[in-house]
């Protein structure tokens, strides 16, 4: 449904009829008479956008041969060589751009007629987009552990909430890209990038944990938060003075919120290298690493610059002024 909404928005309307394969996200059961049992959410989705739907016959790939051919065409023309990218959204925008440019190609069945001109005719009969989007997200309740974390996908993917929400229930709003965590009144707490894959992974938002423990720094080593920290950060907070620990934890929270937890770790590693264990040095190292401060060019040495002349200094007058009782002043 999320992908279909993206298509509707890109083409500027909704087709009057859409044909589907028998995907389990839509069809829950195929009856003997060919009728389908449809999920309630898909029925609401189709009503919201006003399209009718038809389903292909099971195991009948010949019914959608043109679709299969188009998949191969797109793979060979847009995905060779295999693309590498940081953000899926950026790659999708690039693919849409290339697909739109491909509209200027001649249609294989209509000599001298471009795909774009045929598509413009199709667009005339599209339903208009509704004023509001359909909420395609999945909602469910999760139970957090004593450290304020929960898991999805049978325990493979772990997400953080906050220490204040340990051993409690939270609402989850799950989309293809995000897992939004809310309290039971649907107030947002934290949003994570959704994890994928069969291996165990963890998504941790350190800001609420660092802020919480900065208010109670004496309990750091017994809180469990210390055990979750990377080794370098453990070493740093262990070596700093107990009086500075609260300020250092607040500084790490601010750095994490501003430029990410990785930047806080890099700053700590620099501080360990220079044996700088106070909060002011930690902040100065962070600014040097992550602030756009231009480097000044070195001063050029010219003959016109006068040399330094050592001036004779007589400090006896200062000695007299500093004598006990201020003897020089009577």
C-alpha positions, 0 to 999 in steps of 0.5 A: 500500500505504501508503494502504491500511494507513492505511485499514485502521487507520482502519476498524479491520480488513481487508476480506475481498475488495478490487477493484482497477484494473489499476495498474502498481504491482500488475499487471505484465502482463495475459495473453490469458486475463485472468490477471494477473502480480502484483508480488511485493511486492503478493502479500506485502502481500495475504498479510500482511493476509489479503484476496483480490483481484479486478481490473476489466476493462481500459478498463471504466469502467462497472464502477466507476461508483459509485466514480467518482461517490464521487470527484466527491462527495468533491471537490465536498463536501470540496475546494471551495474548493481547500484550502490547508495546510502539512502534508499529514498535517494536511489528511488528518486534517481530511478523515477527520474530515469523511468520518466526519461524512458517515456520518450521511447517509442512504444513497441506496439505503436510505430512512431508513438511514444510511451509518454503520449499514450500515458497522457491519454491514460491520465485523462481517466484517472481518479483524482487523488483524495484530500487526505492520505490513507494511513498504511502504517501497522500499529502494535503494542510492545513490552519494554525490558528493564533497560527500556528496550523492545524487540521485533521480528521474533527477537532479531531486531532490538530498539531502544525507548528510554529508561523512563519507559522500562518495563512498560507498554508502548505503541509502535507505528511501523512503516517500511522505513521507520519504527515510531515509538509512542506512549499509550496516549500516542505521544511520540517518544523516539523514532528509529530507522527500521531494521531488516535482515535475519541477523541480530541487530540493534538500533539505539537512541542514546540521548534519553539514556545519557540525559537520564543518567547525567541527572543521577551520575552516582548510579551510572555503574549500577544502572545498566546504561554503563554496560551498554556503552562502547568500551571507549566511552566506558573507559572515559567516564570511569577515568573522569572525576566524580564531580565532572561526570554529570557535566560530561554525560550532559555534553555527550548527550548534546553532542549525540543529539546534534551530530549523532552518537558516532560523533560523541564516540569519536570525541571521547576517543580523541579525549582519551588520546590527549588524556583530557578528562574534564568537560571543557576539554571534551567540548573543545575537542568536539568543536574542533572536530565538528564545527566548521571553523576555518583554519587560518593560514600561517603567518608569513615571515617578512624582513619588515617584521622587527625582531624581538629586543629583550628590554631590561627589567627592574623588579625591585619596585614590585618587590618593595610593594609586595613586602609584608605590611606594604612597607613601600606605601608607608 
